[in-house]
Amino acid sequence: MSKNEKNKNKNKKEKKSVGNSIKAIPMRINLLFFLIFTLFIILIARLYNMQIVHHDFYLKKLEEAGSVTKVVESTPRGQIYDAKGTVLVSNKAKTAVKFTRSNKISADQMRKVAEKLVTIVPGALENEPLTERDKKDFYLADADNLRKVQEATTTDEKYDKKTGDKLSEGSLYALYISKVTDGQIQYSPEQEEAAKIFKRMNATSNFNTTIVISGDLSDVQVATIAENESKLSGISIGNDWDRDYGKTALRPLLGTISSERAGIPAEDLDEYLSKGYSRNDRVGTSYVEKGYEEYLQGTRKISEVYLDKNGNISDTKVLSDGKPGKNVKLTIDLKFQEGVEDILQKHYQEAKNQGIANVSEGAYAVVLNPDDGSVLAMAGLTQNKETGEITKDALQSFTGSFVPGSVVKGATITAGWQYGVINGNETLIDQPIQIAGSPVKQSWFTNGGSLPINAVQALEYSSNTYMLQITLKMLGQPYYSNMGLDLTNKDKVFEELRKTYGQYGMGVSTGFDIPGESEGLVPPADKSSIGSLLDLSFGQYDNYTTLQLAQYAATVANGGTRYAPHIVSGIYEGSDGNALGKEVKSIDTKEVNKVDISKDDMDIIKEGFYQVVHGDSMATAKDISAGESVPISAKTGTAETFATDANGNSVSTTSNNIVAYAPSNNPQIALGVMIPNIASTNSHINQEIGKDIVNLYNSMYGFK
């Protein structure tokens, strides 16, 4: 077959194929139309069946239909115990009236429910505030009142005068509110109570549950509400709890929690919502309650609430019971805490009786375990200088800061070693320091003379000029009489001294495990004079907290490791009643840093602290050795300060402070004590308090 003939045959086949395809299109379209027609007939039949044949059945089903929502409720918080297992914070169960808001309930219905509840539980919210706006909201919740106000509103008022646009619902409601007069909201006590309940109900978002009444409801009141739940849309009886803190010496440190009404504080809202909290959850807002929120907060109870078409609760199904929060055990024994407070009270009252504490802010003490940072006691007294009233104030032991005085000298010597200006137990001449144009600075024990002393003696005698000479060397300007000072390195040396002090915990965060601690008062170096730098070297410039001084003492006691103080020892799985339960997590010791000096140099500081108490006649805390039950090492500080008396007069004072640890050869406790603005240069109140705390510990527990 020729090539042309083959092409002709091929073309004939292609034309035939195309023709067949064209003929198939109408058939497919007809089939599609048939399917659509068939489905349409089925749909019509279904609609006929529902709307005509079974009309009454589906109408009844629609009328009975309600809604289902998940309700998430918080569970009781974990309890807090002292080191010996004494309950410090528990939960007190109480009955609650709860309101679950449906998306169908109206303001008028909520108002009527509130009015009914007042007749059953009168005076339940008598102490709750009620604003003018709250009263107006309650007035407009009445459908008749709202209609009257709407009718009194002109059409022009419903439009924005500037844009001509119709007012939004919010703006329109604000307009209605403005039209409610004072005379229309003059309520009886019962009506005001109802307005308060309505306020809580109205603040509940759709499908959420809130507590509208809680407290001492009688059995009759509970039964009456339960019997009438079908008439009280959204109302049910449930459980609630109050935090019971008792009245112990540790109460201030425990902190507080928010109320359900307040919910999560605004500053913490995003963080907690990201963790699955609800806005109205009660959370810790301060100290232990806040610091250990993640453990104290329980897992939430989850329920399905079924509402009928009127918004009444028809059934409730618990999906998850939830679990109470875990228990927290403190490192502090309540009995020892009380003993330390008694010691402060005794000696501070004696100082008041002597007339030397009238302008003092108070007295504060912190006791630590130097080997792990456990807080053993944290006590304080604060005085109202106008009235003389003394109150317990443990919080000031880590939130209030004062001038430390000579207690810092061990850290200043450390800086001398770290920056290479002294070596080991180096001897310097204690002598009056005369800087050109400045008053003479000298130590208390030389009477204007000179005395060769080494580093240990500088601590024992509390030499100011040894510290000044270290600082001048750090400036690159060794001392000579009537010298002038070059300011070039001032800021640098400020930072160097403070860096070393920070290694001991002074002027920086201690790493305390609960929020709220102060880092002290540390003025900027570039805003401070060179004279202030010299004062800093012997504790007369920066201010520190009592907790910082205790951490300093603990760091020296253990040989140079700074541990973060912690007030919680462990987390426990709660059990029935007040039992602590089984430990599920131990709070680990947290090392912050090590002081960057050799063991030999640290031993020099420890020897100096020992000689402060046990040295010769010039030792500054010799009185302690007379009554100590075990050898105590310490460093005192009597910073020169000024205070204002009740008449506004300036009074010369000293801040009487001490850091100490015991026993000297095997330290098991370390402490810091601060008593600011004592109007005497001869008071040893700091030494007496420090010694008595050590002796108290020994008498209660004994040293190993």
Secondary structure, DSSP 8 states (H G I E B T S, - for coil): --HHHHHHHHHHHHHHHHHHHHHHHHHHHHHHHHHHHHHHHHHHHHHHIIIIITHHHHHHHHHH--EEEEEEE------EE-TTS-EEEEEEEEEEEEEE--SS--HHHHHHHHHHHHHHSTTTTTTS---HHHHHHHHHHSHHHHHHHHHTS-TGGGB-TTT--B--HHHHHHHHHHH--GGGG---HHHHHHHHHHHHHHTS-TT-EEEEEEE---HHHHHHHHHTGGGSTTEEEEEEEEEE--S-TTHHHH--B--TTT-S-GGGHHHHHHTT--TT---B-SHHHHHTHHHHS-B-EEEEEEE-TTS-EEEEEEEE--B---EEEES--HHHHHHHHHHHHHHHHHHHHTTS-TT--EEEEEEE-TTT-BEEEEEEEEE-TTT--EEE-TTHHHH-EE--GGGGHHHHHHHHHHTTSS-TT--EEE--B-BTTS--B--TTSTT--EEE-HHHHHHHT-HHHHHHHHHHHTT----TTB----TTHHHHHHHHHHHHHHTTTTS----SSS-----B---GGGS-HHHHHHHTTTSSSBEEHHHHHHHHHHHHTTSEEE--BSEEEEEE--STT---EEEEE----EEEE-SS-HHHHHHHHHHHHHHHHSSTT-TTHHHHHH-SS--EEEEEEEEEEEE-TTS-EEEEEEEEEEEEESTTS--EEEEEEEEEES-SS--HHHHHHHHHHHHHHHHT---
